[in-house]
Amino acid sequence: MKITKVETFVLSNKLKENFFFSQWAYSERRICIVKITTDEGICGWGEGYGPADVIKSGINLVKPILIGENPLENETLWFKMYRKTLDFARRGVLVAAISAVDVALWDLKGKILKQPVSVLMGGQHRKRVVPYATGLYFSDGDNLVSKLVAEAKTYVEQGFKAIKMKVGLSISKDIILVKSVREAIGNDVNLMIDANHAYSLREATKLSRALEPFNIDWFEEPVSPEFYKHYKELRSKTTIPIAGGECEYLRYGFQTLLENNSVDILQVDICGAGGLSEAKRISTLANTKGVEIIPHVWGTGIAFHAALHFIANLEPIPGRLYAPEMYIEYDRTENDIRETLTAPSIKMKNGYIDIPQLPGLGIEVDEKVIRQFSTEILI
């Protein structure tokens, strides 16, 4: 069996209402996905995290490496792509291009061998995960508090056991927003905050100490991802666990994060940091330090299902008779592409989402939706 075709698609969806976080605003969702097809007509799907048009160019760069190769040798192909780009792409968007291809190869491998990806990765340590709702972004207007409170209550009504909200406007504003959301959802729902590296160490320390009474499960990206030792120092100054890693790439970047004792929770993005192959290697590194992994997830059902399989395969460290439940990030911001591209649809029941048991990632991609959202005219 040989790979005969590698196709990329940039999908775009203009938002009905803009939203923003500490760094910039979103007016559209723009995503690059890849389809890899064999000479037997079997195909696998992947997705890259980051600027879609650049990721598409990156996939086209490594495409000649893939054509004519055996898709079952996915780790060999990963290494060839890595070596091809090493001199100029040790971090960043071209790694996301490799990630997209790697996820597609795992999907393809699962379909060829008629096994779920998580089984091929070594097995499923769990059959379900707890989704946490990612939302509560900022919006224009004078009624932000009431908007966020209403949104948070909606997630509770939908059955979410945990919610993550944005911070990073200013320390004083953040305190008001977090206090209002915590009071609205009560103490039985877990609450996390994400600054998207908006603050200096001094500011992050001040905010952390002010928010400790509100029982925050973790503070995500409090400071710049470049400042590993600032992360470590912040951990020593607050009781709130510190999370980060969505801006990190490859096992080598995560090794630096771990060696500096920067985080309590490692947030590898599978579609950005090197794909499922590299995420599994990163998880081994994390295990040697006893650091928990909760992946960052942003995009379509392809990225979400890749994360489901990765989490299913994560070893429970430390092991015990009743293993703790594992989180998966479930973006709830506006995204028509995410809601329509893949089937079956994502379903939460009693606060849980089941691990897929179908071959590959366990999804099919609707190519009519690709044509609907494609930035190019497709026949």
C-alpha positions as CSV (number, residue, x, y, z in Angstrom):
1,M,0.0,0.0,0.0
2,K,1.3,3.4,-1.0
3,I,0.4,7.1,-0.4
4,T,-0.8,8.5,-3.7
5,K,-2.3,11.9,-2.8
6,V,-1.8,14.6,-0.2
7,E,-4.5,17.4,-0.3
8,T,-4.7,20.5,1.8
9,F,-7.8,22.6,2.4
10,V,-8.0,26.0,4.1
11,L,-11.4,26.5,5.6
12,S,-12.8,29.9,6.6
13,N,-15.9,31.0,8.6
14,K,-16.7,34.6,9.2
15,L,-18.0,35.0,12.8
16,K,-21.4,36.6,13.5
17,E,-19.8,38.4,16.5
18,N,-16.2,39.2,17.1
19,F,-14.6,38.1,20.3
20,F,-11.1,38.7,21.8
21,F,-8.6,37.7,24.4
22,S,-5.6,39.4,25.9
23,Q,-3.6,39.4,22.6
24,W,-6.0,40.1,19.7
25,A,-9.5,39.7,18.3
26,Y,-11.1,37.0,16.2
27,S,-13.3,37.9,13.3
28,E,-13.1,34.5,11.6
29,R,-12.2,30.9,12.2
30,R,-9.5,29.8,9.7
31,I,-8.2,26.3,9.7
32,C,-6.0,24.1,7.5
33,I,-6.8,20.4,7.2
34,V,-5.1,17.7,5.2
35,K,-6.4,14.5,3.5
36,I,-3.9,11.7,2.7
37,T,-5.1,9.0,0.4
38,T,-3.6,5.6,-0.6
39,D,-3.7,3.6,-3.8
40,E,-6.5,1.5,-2.2
41,G,-8.7,4.5,-1.8
42,I,-8.4,4.7,2.0
43,C,-7.9,8.2,3.4
44,G,-6.9,9.8,6.7
45,W,-7.5,13.3,8.0
46,G,-5.3,15.7,10.0
47,E,-5.3,19.3,11.1
48,G,-2.7,21.9,12.0
49,Y,-2.9,24.5,14.8
50,G,-1.8,28.0,13.7
51,P,-2.0,30.3,10.6
52,A,-3.8,28.1,8.1
53,D,-2.3,29.4,4.9
54,V,1.3,29.0,6.2
55,I,0.5,25.5,7.5
56,K,-0.8,24.6,4.0
57,S,2.5,25.8,2.5
58,G,4.4,23.7,5.1
59,I,2.4,20.6,4.2
60,N,3.2,21.2,0.5
61,L,6.8,21.4,1.4
62,V,6.9,17.9,2.9
63,K,4.5,16.4,0.5
64,P,7.2,14.9,-1.8
65,I,8.5,13.0,1.2
66,L,5.1,11.2,1.5
67,I,4.1,10.3,-2.0
68,G,4.8,6.6,-2.8
69,E,5.6,5.7,0.8
70,N,4.0,3.1,3.1
71,P,1.5,4.9,5.4
72,L,1.9,2.3,8.1
73,E,5.5,3.5,8.6
74,N,4.2,6.8,10.1
75,E,7.0,7.3,12.6
76,T,9.6,6.8,9.9
77,L,7.8,9.4,7.8
78,W,7.6,11.7,10.8
79,F,11.4,11.6,11.2
80,K,11.9,12.3,7.5
81,M,9.7,15.4,7.7
82,Y,11.5,16.5,10.8
83,R,14.9,16.1,9.2
84,K,13.7,18.0,6.0
85,T,12.7,21.0,8.1
86,L,15.2,20.9,10.9
87,D,17.6,23.6,9.7
88,F,14.9,26.3,9.5
89,A,11.8,25.1,11.4
90,R,12.7,23.7,14.8
91,R,9.8,25.6,16.3
92,G,6.6,27.1,15.1
93,V,4.3,26.8,12.1
94,L,6.1,24.2,10.1
95,V,6.1,21.9,13.1
96,A,2.3,22.4,13.0
97,A,2.4,21.3,9.3
98,I,4.2,18.1,10.3
99,S,1.6,17.7,13.1
100,A,-1.3,17.8,10.6
101,V,0.3,15.1,8.5
102,D,1.1,13.0,11.5
103,V,-2.5,13.0,12.7
104,A,-3.7,12.1,9.2
105,L,-1.3,9.2,9.1
106,W,-2.5,7.9,12.4
107,D,-6.1,8.2,11.2
108,L,-5.1,6.3,8.0
109,K,-3.2,3.7,9.9
110,G,-6.2,3.0,12.2
111,K,-8.5,2.6,9.2
112,I,-6.1,0.3,7.4
113,L,-5.7,-1.9,10.5
114,K,-9.3,-1.5,11.6
115,Q,-8.3,-0.3,15.1
116,P,-8.9,2.9,17.0
117,V,-5.8,5.2,17.1
118,S,-5.6,5.0,20.9
119,V,-5.4,1.2,20.7
120,L,-2.6,1.4,18.1
121,M,-0.8,3.9,20.4
122,G,-0.7,1.2,23.0
123,G,-4.1,0.9,24.5
124,Q,-6.9,2.8,26.4
125,H,-6.4,3.5,30.1
126,R,-9.8,5.0,30.2
127,K,-13.1,4.9,28.3
128,R,-14.3,8.4,29.0
129,V,-13.0,11.9,29.8
130,V,-14.4,15.0,31.4
131,P,-14.8,17.9,29.0
132,Y,-14.2,21.4,30.3
133,A,-15.9,24.3,28.5
134,T,-13.5,26.8,27.0
135,G,-15.3,30.1,26.5
136,L,-15.9,33.3,28.4
137,Y,-13.9,35.4,26.0
138,F,-14.1,39.2,26.0
139,S,-16.5,41.2,23.8
140,D,-17.1,44.8,23.1
141,G,-19.7,46.8,25.1
142,D,-20.3,47.9,28.7
143,N,-22.0,44.8,29.9
144,L,-19.1,42.3,29.9
145,V,-19.8,41.0,33.4
146,S,-23.4,40.2,32.7
147,K,-22.5,38.5,29.4
148,L,-19.9,36.3,31.0
149,V,-22.1,35.4,33.9
150,A,-24.9,34.4,31.5
151,E,-22.5,32.4,29.4
152,A,-21.1,30.6,32.4
153,K,-24.5,29.7,33.7
154,T,-25.4,28.2,30.3
155,Y,-22.4,25.9,30.5
156,V,-23.5,24.7,34.0
157,E,-27.0,24.1,32.7
158,Q,-25.5,22.0,29.8
159,G,-23.8,19.8,32.4
160,F,-20.2,20.9,32.3
161,K,-18.3,20.1,35.5
162,A,-15.6,22.7,34.7
163,I,-15.2,26.0,32.8
164,K,-12.2,28.0,31.7
165,M,-12.4,31.7,31.3
166,K,-10.1,34.4,29.9
167,V,-8.2,37.0,32.0
168,G,-5.6,39.5,30.9
169,L,-7.5,42.8,30.6
170,S,-6.0,44.2,33.8
171,I,-5.6,43.0,37.3
172,S,-8.5,45.0,38.7
173,K,-10.9,44.0,35.9
174,D,-9.8,40.3,36.1
175,I,-10.6,40.2,39.8
176,I,-14.1,41.5,39.2
177,L,-14.8,39.1,36.3
178,V,-13.5,36.0,38.1
179,K,-15.3,36.9,41.3
180,S,-18.6,37.4,39.3
181,V,-18.3,34.1,37.4
182,R,-17.4,32.1,40.5
183,E,-20.4,33.5,42.4
184,A,-22.6,32.7,39.4
185,I,-21.5,29.0,39.0
186,G,-21.1,28.2,42.7
187,N,-18.3,26.1,44.2
188,D,-19.3,22.7,42.7
189,V,-18.1,23.6,39.2
190,N,-14.3,23.8,38.7
191,L,-13.0,27.1,37.3
192,M,-9.7,27.7,35.4
193,I,-8.3,31.0,34.1
194,D,-6.2,31.7,31.0
195,A,-4.2,34.9,30.5
196,N,-2.6,34.0,27.2
197,H,0.8,35.3,28.6
198,A,-0.5,38.8,29.2
199,Y,1.3,39.5,32.4
200,S,4.8,40.1,33.9
201,L,5.9,38.0,36.8
202,R,5.1,40.8,39.2
203,E,1.6,41.2,37.8
204,A,0.9,37.5,37.6
205,T,1.9,37.1,41.2
206,K,-0.4,39.9,42.3
207,L,-3.3,38.5,40.4
208,S,-2.7,34.9,41.5
209,R,-2.7,35.9,45.2
210,A,-5.9,38.0,44.7
211,L,-7.7,35.1,43.1
212,E,-6.7,32.3,45.5
213,P,-9.9,32.6,47.5
214,F,-12.0,31.7,44.4
215,N,-10.7,28.1,44.2
216,I,-9.0,28.3,40.8
217,D,-8.0,24.9,39.4
218,W,-5.2,26.3,37.3
219,F,-3.7,29.6,35.9
220,E,-2.9,29.0,32.3
221,E,-0.1,30.9,30.5
222,P,0.2,33.7,33.1
223,V,3.5,35.0,31.7
224,S,5.4,34.8,28.4
225,P,6.3,31.3,27.2
226,E,9.9,32.5,26.8
227,F,10.4,33.1,30.5
228,Y,10.7,29.5,31.9
229,K,12.2,30.7,35.2
230,H,9.4,33.2,35.7
231,Y,6.9,30.3,35.5
232,K,9.0,28.4,38.1
233,E,9.2,31.5,40.4
234,L,5.4,32.1,40.1
235,R,4.7,28.5,41.2
236,S,6.6,29.2,44.4
237,K,4.5,32.3,45.1
238,T,0.9,31.0,44.7
239,T,-1.2,28.0,45.7
240,I,-2.9,28.1,42.2
241,P,-1.4,25.4,39.9
242,I,0.4,26.8,36.9
243,A,-0.3,25.5,33.4
244,G,1.4,26.1,30.1
245,G,2.9,24.6,26.9
246,E,0.5,25.4,24.1
247,C,3.3,27.6,22.6
248,E,5.9,24.9,22.9
249,Y,7.1,22.6,20.2
250,L,8.7,19.1,19.9
251,R,10.1,17.1,22.8
252,Y,13.1,19.4,22.9
253,G,11.0,22.4,23.8
254,F,9.0,20.5,26.4
255,Q,12.2,19.2,27.9
256,T,13.3,22.8,28.6
257,L,9.9,23.5,30.2
258,L,10.2,20.4,32.4
259,E,13.8,20.9,33.3
260,N,13.0,24.3,34.6
261,N,10.1,23.0,36.7
262,S,8.0,25.6,35.0
263,V,4.5,24.1,35.2
264,D,2.2,21.9,37.3
265,I,0.2,21.0,34.2
266,L,1.7,20.5,30.7
267,Q,-0.6,21.6,27.8
268,V,0.8,20.1,24.6
269,D,-1.2,20.9,21.5
270,I,-1.2,17.8,19.4
271,C,-1.9,19.6,16.2
272,G,0.9,22.1,16.8
273,A,3.7,20.5,18.8
274,G,4.5,17.5,16.5
275,G,1.4,15.4,16.1
276,L,0.3,12.3,18.0
277,S,3.7,10.6,17.5
278,E,5.6,13.5,19.2
279,A,2.9,14.0,21.8
280,K,3.4,10.5,23.0
281,R,7.1,11.1,23.3
282,I,6.4,14.3,25.3
283,S,4.1,12.4,27.6
284,T,7.0,10.0,28.4
285,L,9.2,13.0,29.3
286,A,6.4,14.4,31.5
287,N,6.1,11.1,33.3
288,T,9.7,11.1,34.3
289,K,9.0,14.4,36.1
290,G,5.6,13.4,37.4
291,V,3.9,16.3,35.6
292,E,0.3,16.1,34.6
293,I,-0.8,16.5,31.0
294,I,-4.0,18.2,29.9
295,P,-3.7,18.9,26.1
296,H,-4.6,22.2,24.6
297,V,-7.3,21.7,21.9
298,W,-8.5,24.3,19.4
299,G,-10.0,23.7,16.0
300,T,-12.3,21.1,14.4
301,G,-13.5,17.7,15.4
302,I,-10.3,16.3,13.9
303,A,-8.2,18.0,16.5
304,F,-10.7,17.1,19.3
305,H,-10.8,13.4,18.4
306,A,-7.0,13.3,18.1
307,A,-6.9,14.6,21.7
308,L,-9.5,12.1,22.8
309,H,-7.3,9.2,21.6
310,F,-4.1,10.8,23.2
311,I,-5.8,11.2,26.5
312,A,-7.2,7.7,26.4
313,N,-3.6,6.4,26.1
314,L,-2.1,8.6,28.8
315,E,-0.8,6.5,31.7
316,P,-2.3,7.4,35.0
317,I,0.6,8.8,37.0
318,P,0.6,7.9,39.9
319,G,-1.4,4.7,39.5
320,R,-4.0,3.9,42.1
321,L,-7.1,1.7,42.5
322,Y,-9.5,4.5,41.5
323,A,-7.7,6.6,38.9
324,P,-8.5,10.3,38.8
325,E,-10.7,11.6,35.9
326,M,-9.0,13.2,33.0
327,Y,-9.9,16.6,31.4
328,I,-10.3,17.4,27.7
329,E,-10.6,21.0,26.5
330,Y,-13.9,21.6,24.6
331,D,-13.9,24.9,22.9
332,R,-17.5,26.4,22.9
333,T,-16.8,29.6,21.0
334,E,-18.5,30.2,17.7
335,N,-17.2,27.8,15.0
336,D,-19.6,26.5,12.3
337,I,-16.7,24.5,10.8
338,R,-16.2,22.6,14.0
339,E,-19.9,21.9,14.4
340,T,-20.5,20.5,10.9
341,L,-17.2,19.1,9.5
342,T,-17.0,15.7,11.2
343,A,-19.4,12.9,12.1
344,P,-20.5,11.5,14.5
345,S,-21.0,14.8,16.4
346,I,-19.4,15.3,19.8
347,K,-21.8,14.3,22.5
348,M,-21.5,14.9,26.2
349,K,-23.6,12.7,28.5
350,N,-23.8,13.2,32.2
351,G,-20.7,15.4,32.1
352,Y,-18.5,12.9,30.2
353,I,-17.5,12.2,26.6
354,D,-16.7,8.6,25.5
355,I,-13.5,7.6,23.9
356,P,-14.1,6.6,20.2
357,Q,-14.0,2.9,19.5
358,L,-14.3,3.1,15.7
359,P,-11.2,2.7,13.4
360,G,-8.7,5.6,13.1
361,L,-9.8,8.7,14.8
362,G,-13.4,7.4,14.8
363,I,-14.8,10.1,12.5
364,E,-15.7,10.8,8.9
365,V,-15.2,14.2,7.3
366,D,-18.1,15.7,5.3
367,E,-16.5,16.9,2.0
368,K,-19.6,19.0,1.3
369,V,-18.7,21.1,4.3
370,I,-15.2,21.4,3.0
371,R,-16.5,22.8,-0.3
372,Q,-18.8,25.1,1.7
373,F,-16.0,26.7,3.8
374,S,-13.1,26.3,1.4
375,T,-11.2,29.5,0.5
376,E,-10.7,28.0,-3.0
377,I,-13.3,26.9,-5.5
378,L,-13.3,23.1,-5.4
379,I,-14.8,20.8,-8.0
